[in-house]
Amino acid sequence: MISATRRLASLQAAAETETAFGGRSRVWSEVATVWVDLREGGPRETTEADQQPQLAVSAEAEARDHPSAAAGQRLVVSGDGWRVLRLIRGIPKPGRMTLYLEKEPS
């Protein structure tokens, strides 16, 4: 039986290229499609030196382990982008992974 909270997500990696004017351009390409159980946390304030506080939303996602998954990638679930801050393989059990995420600003 498939859990009602499981959603199809796109795991994406960034590729940077130099533009014709010497700047940098980042594009995201899909690395894998995975089913995730996303559990959002509550918003919290983050502060940087000399900047206004901003709200950040964190989440955890559990999925079947995928060899291409890595920190620094992006997970897109239902149109929302999440930065993969870190991942732990084998948690909660072998063959699974837990992704620790932060919602990207829209």
C-alpha positions in Angstrom: 0.0 0.0 0.0 1.4 3.4 -0.9 1.3 6.0 1.8 -0.9 9.1 1.2 2.1 11.4 2.1 4.4 9.9 -0.6 5.0 12.3 -3.5 7.0 12.1 -6.7 10.0 14.4 -6.7 12.7 15.5 -9.0 16.3 15.4 -7.7 18.4 17.9 -9.6 22.0 18.9 -9.8 23.4 22.3 -10.8 25.7 23.0 -13.7 27.4 26.4 -14.0 28.5 27.8 -17.3 30.1 31.1 -18.3 27.9 33.5 -20.2 29.1 35.4 -23.3 29.6 38.5 -21.1 31.8 36.8 -18.5 29.1 36.1 -15.9 28.0 32.8 -14.5 24.8 31.0 -15.3 23.4 28.1 -13.3 21.0 25.6 -14.8 19.5 22.6 -13.0 19.2 19.2 -14.6 17.3 16.1 -13.3 19.5 13.4 -11.8 16.7 11.1 -10.6 13.0 10.8 -10.0 12.2 9.5 -6.5 9.2 9.0 -4.3 9.6 10.9 -1.1 7.8 11.1 2.2 8.2 14.9 3.0 7.8 16.1 6.5 7.9 19.9 6.8 9.0 21.6 9.9 7.9 25.0 11.2 9.4 28.3 10.0 12.3 29.8 11.9 14.2 33.0 11.7 17.7 33.1 10.2 20.0 36.1 10.4 23.1 37.1 8.5 25.5 39.9 9.6 24.0 43.3 8.8 20.9 41.9 7.1 17.2 41.7 8.0 16.0 38.4 9.6 14.4 36.0 7.1 12.1 33.1 7.6 13.4 29.7 6.7 11.4 26.5 6.4 13.1 23.2 6.9 12.0 19.6 6.2 13.1 16.0 6.2 12.4 13.7 3.3 12.7 9.9 3.3 13.2 8.0 0.1 14.7 4.9 -1.4 18.5 5.4 -1.6 19.8 6.6 -4.9 23.5 6.6 -5.7 23.4 10.0 -7.4 21.9 11.8 -4.4 24.3 14.3 -2.8 24.2 17.4 -0.6 24.1 20.6 -2.6 21.5 19.3 -5.0 17.9 20.5 -5.2 14.7 18.4 -4.6 11.5 19.7 -6.4 8.3 18.4 -4.8 4.9 19.7 -6.2 6.6 22.7 -7.8 8.5 23.8 -4.6 12.3 23.8 -4.6 14.2 22.5 -1.6 18.0 22.7 -1.1 19.5 19.4 0.1 21.6 20.5 3.1 22.8 16.9 3.9 21.7 13.3 3.5 22.2 10.2 5.5 22.2 6.8 3.8 20.9 3.8 5.6 18.5 5.8 7.9 15.9 4.8 8.9 16.9 1.4 7.5 19.2 -0.1 4.8 18.3 0.9 1.3 16.7 4.2 2.4 18.0 7.7 2.8 17.0 10.7 4.8 17.4 14.2 3.2 17.6 17.3 5.3 16.2 20.2 3.4 15.6 23.9 3.4 13.0 25.6 1.3 14.3 27.8 -1.5 13.0 31.4 -1.6 10.2 31.7 -4.2 
